[in-house]
Amino acid sequence: GKNRRTAGRVWVEPEGGEVLRTELSWEDPPQSAIVVEYGRDEGLGARVPRAMTERYRSDRGTVTGRATYTNYRRFQTAARVVD
């Protein structure tokens, strides 16, 4: 519910410019960092998120969570306008 000063970093593959990793963090309580790691999915032909780690730290302790992502699929739709 309030503005928060944050810092961000992006790791980029130098040859093709693809994003490898991102990080967003802030120091105001609770101190936090969110890191997303990307990997290439050959089925889609693109980099996709592979894992996200979140860490929140305060005077009451630290909470860490990690999500992993798999089984990416491409969905297609079609539409036809009938007069």
C-alpha positions as CSV (number, residue, x, y, z in Angstrom):
1,G,0.0,0.0,0.0
2,K,3.0,2.4,-0.2
3,N,5.8,3.2,-2.6
4,R,9.0,1.3,-2.1
5,R,12.5,1.9,-3.5
6,T,13.6,-1.2,-5.4
7,A,16.7,-2.4,-7.3
8,G,16.7,-4.7,-10.2
9,R,19.3,-6.6,-12.2
10,V,19.0,-8.5,-15.4
11,W,21.5,-11.1,-16.7
12,V,21.5,-11.2,-20.5
13,E,23.1,-13.7,-22.9
14,P,25.6,-11.5,-24.8
15,E,25.4,-13.1,-28.2
16,G,21.6,-13.3,-28.7
17,G,20.3,-10.9,-26.0
18,E,18.1,-13.5,-24.3
19,V,17.3,-13.0,-20.6
20,L,19.0,-15.6,-18.4
21,R,18.0,-14.3,-14.9
22,T,16.3,-11.4,-13.3
23,E,16.4,-10.1,-9.7
24,L,14.2,-7.6,-7.9
25,S,15.1,-6.6,-4.3
26,W,14.3,-3.9,-1.7
27,E,15.6,-3.0,1.7
28,D,12.6,-1.6,3.4
29,P,11.1,-4.1,5.9
30,P,10.7,-6.8,5.1
31,Q,13.9,-7.0,3.1
32,S,13.1,-9.0,0.0
33,A,14.5,-10.5,-3.1
34,I,12.7,-12.2,-6.0
35,V,14.9,-14.1,-8.5
36,V,13.7,-15.7,-11.7
37,E,15.9,-18.1,-13.7
38,Y,15.2,-18.7,-17.4
39,G,16.1,-21.7,-19.6
40,R,15.6,-22.5,-23.2
41,D,12.6,-24.6,-24.1
42,E,13.3,-26.3,-27.4
43,G,9.7,-27.2,-28.0
44,L,8.7,-23.5,-28.0
45,G,12.0,-22.2,-29.3
46,A,12.3,-19.6,-26.6
47,R,13.6,-18.9,-23.1
48,V,10.9,-19.4,-20.5
49,P,10.9,-19.1,-16.7
50,R,12.3,-22.3,-15.1
51,A,12.3,-21.3,-11.4
52,M,11.4,-18.4,-9.1
53,T,12.8,-17.9,-5.6
54,E,11.4,-15.4,-3.2
55,R,12.9,-14.4,0.1
56,Y,11.4,-12.1,2.8
57,R,13.4,-11.3,5.9
58,S,12.3,-9.3,9.0
59,D,13.0,-9.2,12.7
60,R,10.6,-12.1,13.1
61,G,12.4,-14.4,10.8
62,T,12.9,-15.4,7.1
63,V,10.4,-16.9,4.7
64,T,11.7,-18.5,1.5
65,G,9.6,-19.9,-1.3
66,R,10.6,-21.6,-4.6
67,A,8.5,-22.4,-7.6
68,T,9.6,-24.5,-10.6
69,Y,7.9,-24.4,-14.0
70,T,7.8,-27.3,-16.5
71,N,5.7,-28.8,-19.3
72,Y,5.3,-25.6,-21.4
73,R,2.8,-25.9,-24.2
74,R,1.8,-23.7,-27.0
75,F,-2.0,-23.2,-27.3
76,Q,-3.6,-22.1,-30.5
77,T,-7.0,-20.8,-31.3
78,A,-8.9,-19.9,-34.4
79,A,-12.0,-17.9,-35.1
80,R,-14.2,-17.4,-38.1
81,V,-16.7,-14.5,-38.5
82,V,-20.0,-15.5,-40.0
83,D,-22.3,-12.8,-41.4
